[in-house]
Amino acid sequence: MFEIVHYLYELIRDTKTFVDEASGSLQPRGADDLAALHRIYKRIFWIAATVTVVGFVVVPCSAPWLAVWLHDITASDALFRMFLGMILSLGLVWFYLFAGAALGCLTAPSSFLCGPAGRKWMKLLGGTRNLPTHRVVCVLGALLGFGIMAGVAVLLIYMHPTIT
């Protein structure tokens, strides 16, 4: 998981240099190819970041208020559940990051994943060189992350009231 964080950190720091380095042997036919690689990397990064924020912030902060509406818990109990959900999600943020990167790679075109830059992502998210197997790993990784988010939401909604 540290590799994903490091990979995304490099991407944030200097995307253009990173794309040039990752696609060194690709020899783009021009600025359009380089721009396309840049867009694909940015899309993977933003999908990973969005999924991570949804799992770490949106789910733990919205599920308790859904419990207020569904189960008539108190506002103070909802605030406690929000705090508990954020603490719980802190330990699960790596799963959310992996799920986001997997979802981002799932949206990447096959031509990208078969190139040198895409092979780095394939190695990072499952270590396979087979494109169909990589797609299956990405689907399973995304489903795992979203399943964990759903589990956290269900836990926060249906847990026994702690404050009366």
C-alpha positions as CSV (number, residue, x, y, z in Angstrom):
1,M,0.0,0.0,0.0
2,F,2.9,2.3,0.6
3,E,3.8,1.9,-3.1
4,I,0.4,3.4,-4.0
5,V,0.9,6.4,-1.7
6,H,4.4,6.9,-3.0
7,Y,3.2,6.5,-6.6
8,L,0.5,9.1,-6.2
9,Y,2.8,11.4,-4.3
10,E,5.2,11.4,-7.3
11,L,2.2,12.1,-9.5
12,I,1.2,15.1,-7.5
13,R,4.7,16.5,-7.2
14,D,5.4,16.7,-10.9
15,T,3.0,14.9,-13.2
16,K,4.7,15.9,-16.5
17,T,8.1,14.7,-15.4
18,F,6.6,11.5,-14.0
19,V,4.8,10.8,-17.3
20,D,8.0,11.5,-19.2
21,E,9.9,9.1,-17.0
22,A,7.2,6.4,-17.0
23,S,6.8,6.5,-20.7
24,G,10.5,6.8,-21.6
25,S,10.6,3.8,-23.9
26,L,7.2,4.6,-25.4
27,Q,8.6,7.4,-27.5
28,P,5.4,9.3,-28.0
29,R,4.7,10.4,-31.6
30,G,4.2,13.9,-30.4
31,A,2.7,16.3,-27.9
32,D,-0.7,14.7,-28.4
33,D,0.5,11.3,-27.1
34,L,2.2,12.9,-24.2
35,A,-0.9,15.0,-23.4
36,A,-3.0,11.8,-23.5
37,L,-0.7,10.0,-21.1
38,H,-0.9,13.0,-18.8
39,R,-4.7,13.1,-18.9
40,I,-4.9,9.3,-18.1
41,Y,-2.5,9.7,-15.1
42,K,-4.5,12.7,-13.8
43,R,-7.8,10.8,-14.2
44,I,-6.4,7.8,-12.3
45,F,-5.1,10.1,-9.6
46,W,-8.4,12.0,-9.2
47,I,-10.5,8.9,-9.2
48,A,-8.3,7.4,-6.4
49,A,-8.4,10.7,-4.4
50,T,-12.2,11.0,-4.8
51,V,-12.8,7.4,-3.7
52,T,-10.5,7.9,-0.7
53,V,-12.3,11.1,0.4
54,V,-15.7,9.5,0.0
55,G,-14.6,6.5,2.1
56,F,-12.8,8.6,4.7
57,V,-15.0,11.6,5.1
58,V,-18.4,11.4,3.3
59,V,-19.5,7.9,4.4
60,P,-18.6,8.3,8.1
61,C,-20.1,11.8,8.2
62,S,-23.3,11.1,6.4
63,A,-24.3,7.6,7.7
64,P,-24.9,8.7,11.3
65,W,-27.3,11.4,10.1
66,L,-29.1,8.8,8.1
67,A,-29.5,6.9,11.3
68,V,-31.0,10.0,12.9
69,W,-33.7,9.9,10.2
70,L,-34.2,6.1,10.1
71,H,-33.9,5.2,13.8
72,D,-34.5,8.4,15.7
73,I,-31.2,8.5,17.5
74,T,-30.1,11.7,19.2
75,A,-27.9,14.3,17.5
76,S,-25.2,13.8,20.2
77,D,-25.2,10.1,19.3
78,A,-24.9,10.9,15.6
79,L,-21.9,13.1,16.4
80,F,-20.3,10.3,18.4
81,R,-20.9,7.9,15.5
82,M,-19.3,10.4,13.1
83,F,-16.2,10.6,15.3
84,L,-16.1,6.8,15.6
85,G,-16.6,6.4,11.9
86,M,-13.7,8.8,11.1
87,I,-11.4,6.9,13.5
88,L,-12.5,3.6,12.0
89,S,-12.0,4.9,8.5
90,L,-8.5,6.2,9.3
91,G,-7.4,2.5,9.5
92,L,-9.2,1.7,6.3
93,V,-8.0,4.6,4.2
94,W,-5.5,2.2,2.5
95,F,-8.3,0.0,1.2
96,Y,-10.1,3.1,-0.1
97,L,-6.9,4.3,-1.8
98,F,-6.4,0.9,-3.4
99,A,-10.0,0.8,-4.5
100,G,-9.8,4.2,-6.1
101,A,-6.5,3.3,-7.9
102,A,-8.1,0.1,-9.1
103,L,-11.2,2.0,-10.3
104,G,-9.0,4.5,-12.1
105,C,-7.1,1.8,-13.9
106,L,-10.3,0.1,-14.8
107,T,-11.3,3.2,-16.7
108,A,-7.9,3.5,-18.5
109,P,-7.9,2.4,-22.1
110,S,-6.2,-0.9,-23.0
111,S,-3.7,0.8,-25.2
112,F,-2.5,2.7,-22.1
113,L,-2.3,-0.4,-19.9
114,C,-0.3,-2.3,-22.5
115,G,2.3,0.4,-22.8
116,P,5.3,1.0,-20.5
117,A,3.5,3.5,-18.3
118,G,0.4,1.3,-17.9
119,R,2.5,-1.7,-17.1
120,K,3.7,0.1,-14.0
121,W,0.1,0.5,-12.8
122,M,-0.6,-3.2,-13.6
123,K,2.5,-4.2,-11.6
124,L,1.3,-2.0,-8.7
125,L,-2.2,-3.3,-8.6
126,G,-1.8,-7.0,-8.7
127,G,1.5,-7.8,-10.3
128,T,0.0,-9.3,-13.5
129,R,1.0,-8.7,-17.1
130,N,-2.2,-10.2,-18.5
131,L,-4.7,-7.4,-19.3
132,P,-8.0,-9.4,-18.7
133,T,-6.6,-10.7,-15.4
134,H,-5.6,-7.1,-14.5
135,R,-9.2,-5.9,-15.2
136,V,-10.6,-8.7,-13.0
137,V,-8.2,-7.6,-10.2
138,C,-9.3,-4.0,-10.6
139,V,-13.0,-5.0,-10.4
140,L,-12.3,-7.0,-7.3
141,G,-10.2,-4.3,-5.7
142,A,-12.9,-1.7,-6.4
143,L,-15.6,-4.0,-5.1
144,L,-13.6,-4.7,-1.9
145,G,-13.2,-1.0,-1.2
146,F,-16.8,-0.1,-1.8
147,G,-17.9,-3.2,0.2
148,I,-15.8,-1.9,3.1
149,M,-17.4,1.5,2.8
150,A,-20.9,-0.1,2.8
151,G,-19.9,-2.1,5.9
152,V,-18.8,1.0,7.7
153,A,-22.0,2.8,6.8
154,V,-24.2,-0.2,8.0
155,L,-22.2,-0.4,11.2
156,L,-22.7,3.3,11.9
157,I,-26.4,3.2,11.0
158,Y,-27.4,0.1,12.9
159,M,-25.1,0.1,16.0
160,H,-26.8,0.3,19.4
161,P,-27.3,3.8,20.6
162,T,-24.4,4.8,22.8
163,I,-25.8,8.1,24.2
164,T,-29.3,8.3,25.6
